[in-house]
Amino acid sequence: MSNTSSTPIATRPFARRTILGTLASVGAMGVLAACGGGAPAAQTGSGDVAKAAPGGPQKVDVWWSIADNNPSIAPAWEDFKKRHAGWTGELTMGVTYEKFQASIAGGIAPDAYFGSFQVIQAAAFKKIFAPLDQYINRDKVNMDQYYFGSKAGAVFKGKIYGVPHHSNVRSLYVNQQAYREVGVDPTKAPATWDDLRSINQRMKVESAPGVLERIGYNPTWQIGGPTPVMYFQANDVPLLSQDGNQPGFGTPAGIEALKWIADSVAALGGQGALNEYQKKFSKGTGEALGRGAAGAAMAGIWVVPRDAMAANPGATILQYPIPGGPSARGKTFGYVAATSGVVPTSAARPDAGWEWTKYQASVEGQRYIQDAGGSWDQACIASVANDPKVLEAQPWRRRANELLGQARHTAYFPHPGATDIEMAMNTAINDLLANKAGPDAIMQEMKLQVQNAMDQYRS
């Protein structure tokens, strides 16, 4: 990628030929080896200030990291070009993190990229993404303007590796009509896990023994994060030890959470019955919620407008924080995950990459998160997220933004090894729901496998 290219700024899909070539080169050595090949991160402290930015037009190549080709990116890119006359470069869509790793292993890197909090933790550990503190300090970016949950996961060992692009809160959603049909007041927020079990008792309908047609609450279906991560936290169980080097969830309250999950699934007829029930809804838990085939669901906010309201435009879906479990009575919880703009350590033009990254996190760039048609994400700046015109067009956002502002827990495991850790936790939960072992034995196995995954990421 030459600095002297005169190619106008353009938008293109990721080149299949390029990625296949770099994937082939990675195949022999393994992805992990490729992941560790990034240039060392700059040794900057949180108070460091970058040198003055280069003047005049520059080239910047930006890669979008999610295969869904988020509808906010293209219009924001067009606005960026208007604000940066004479700049050149390309916007490349659909470059997943796997493709990104393969490409940088082959010597090709963008100037700016995007990453989820899980990706940022892993990439910061491996020095694939650069810390941004020096740029933030130089340009006086006000990090206090962002929702807490929109920025917290982009910090690694005291340094900031990403600035916010969009957020998605995870909450409890209730179908108002479905609750009323069984005599439950939908305007009263579920206060305990017992309330969720009670709605199952009231709403469960079978067309034949073991054939579910309607349920109250499915505790494990598309809940917006790994099942153990969500329920451990909602029962006041720490995910990590104080020093961050060991699992923290191996407590009586952790076992209590596992037992509640297993008992709730068993009361609905077991995981097999739930699997068959879920097949009836091609759009997932949101569709079941919208159609009243489920009374409540814990999920990411996108399931409400995208799936529930699409399945039944007349449905009224109420939004609540998630109630605490038996060991967290009286408390409520909200989970959040977000995607951030980042600058790779191997970027040819990091200053230009930062200019785009800063723009997309600005008030001007954030406006496109919610304005674009078909976007269900949440802007990360409260004043932008709560723009009156947006709230008038999409009233569900008002309550969603309130819950985002309250959310303080992660919808992912906060560790560089999150991908492997979450896989191990989900495997253990699947064994629990398949009755291969009880909660105590599952907890011991989960701790062992999570510790093994964590040990791969010791400094």
Protein Blocks (a to p, Z undefined) as FASTA:
>chain_A
ZZkbcbdcddddddfklmmmmmmmmmmnojklmmmmpccdddddfkbccddddedjdddd
dddfbfklpaklmmmmmmmmmmmghiacdddehiafklmmmmmmnopacfbdcddfklmm
mmmmnomaccfklmmmmnopafklpcfklmmmmpgghiafbdcfbdcdddddddfklmmm
nopafklccfbfklmmmmmmmmoccfbghiafbdfbdckgonhpafklmmmmmnopafbd
fkopacfklcfklmmmmmmmmmmmmmnnpjklmmmmmmmmmnbjmlmmmnopafbdcddf
klmmmmmmmmmmmbccddddddddfklghiacdddddddddddfklfblmlmmmmmmmmm
mmklmmmmmmpghiabdcfbfklmmgmklmmmmmmlmmmmmmmmmpcbdcbdcdfklmmm
mmmmmmmmmmmmnopacfklmmmmmmmmmmmmmmmmcZZ
